[in-house]
Amino acid sequence: MSTGFFGDIAPIKFAGPDSTDPFSFRYYDKNQLVMGKRMEDHLRFAACYWHSLTFAGLDPFGGMTFDRPWFKPGNEMEMAKLKANVAFELFQILDVPFFTFHDRDVAPEGASLPSPTAMSARSPTSLPGRSTRPA
């Protein structure tokens, strides 16, 4: 299911060193054998949920520099769900097999100290069981 956040960007593929396509890998070919193993098995890429989606781009001389829909006011759980759906869309476009995250990356802040923990427990994003690869 596409969120539309990335428009019509297709999954990024290897296209060779002469590629002029900015959305292609020029040197990384996940299926190329290197010392008997696929390149993907040597270079086990992971996307970081916080750095890619939760960081607001805070500038020491101003405010947020990233204008993302999940930073806007609204239902916190719906914003968390949108952020998770965009995250998995990004992981599929980049074709990364792994991702890293903190519990707090996926749960809204809430109104009190215990709120984020409770929200993590009932988070609609349900990260366990989600895959970075399409079924």
N, C-alpha and C positions, 0 to 999 in steps of 0.2 A: 504494500500500500504506500503510495507516494504522498508525502505531505505537501509537495509543491515548493518546498523551501529552496531546493537546488535547481528548480526549473527542469529542463530536459537534459541535464548532464547524465550521460551514460556511464556505466562502470568503466574505470580507467584500466586500459590494457597496455601491454608492451607493444611498441610500434617501431623500435629500432633507433639507433643513434642519429639518423638523419631526419627523424620526425620533426615536423614544425607544429604539430598539434600540441597546444599547451596542456591538454588533458590526456596525456599519454606518458607512459614510462619509456625513456630512451635507453636506459641501461639495465634496469631491473626487469628480468624475465623470470618469473617465478618457476617456470618449468625447465629452465636451462640447468643441465647437470654441471655441478661444480664439485670436483673430488668425490664423485659417486653419489652425491645427494642433490636433490633439487635446490635451487637458490632459495626458494621459499622456506625450506627446512633449515638452512643456515641462518637466514635473516628473518627471524620470527617477529614481524612487525606487530605492534599493538597501538591502538589509538587511545589517548588519555581523555576520558569523559570530561574531567574538570577543565583541563587546558583548552579543549576544543569547544565546549558548550556552556560551562558554568562560569568561567572567568568573564567578568563584564568589561574587561579592557580598561580598568580604572587608570586614570592618568594622574600623576601627583600634582598637576597644575589645574586639574578640572575634574570632571565626573566620568561617567561611563562613556566609552568610545564605541562599544558594540551595540547596535540597535537591533536586538533580537526580540521576537514576539513573546518569548517566555519571561522576559524581564519586565514586561508591562503589567499594570495592575489587572487583576482578574482572579478567577478561581485558582488557588494555588495548586490543587491536585490536577486540574486540567492543564495548567502551564507545565507541570512536571511531566505529564503524559505526552504533551506536544514535544517537549525537549527530548524525551526518550525516543519518540518516533523519529525525530530529525536525526538523533544520534545514530540510530541503526540504519537509517537511509545513508548517512555519511559513511559509516563503516562498510556498507555494501558498495558504494561508489568507489571507495578507495581499495576495496577488496582486502581489507585487513582481517586476519582470522581471529584476532584477540583484541580485547579492550580492558582498560583498567578504570577503576572508579572507587570513590569513597562512599560510604552510606549516605553522607550528607549531600553528595552531588545529586542524588536522585530524589531526595525527599525535600519538600518545601520547608521553609524556616518555621512557620507556625507562630502562634501568639505567645507561647511561653516556653520555658526550657524543656519540659517533657514533650512538647508538641512534635518536634522533628522525629523523635524516636517512635512515637505512636504513628506518625504519618509514614515512616519508613516501613513499619509493619503492615500497613494497609495500602502501600503505594500501588497505584494502578500500572506502574511501569513494569513491574514484575521482571526484573533483569535476570534472575535465575531462570534458565530455560530458554532465553532468547539467544539467537545466534546472529553472528555478524554476516553469515552467508545466507542467501535466500534458500528456501526449501526446495 
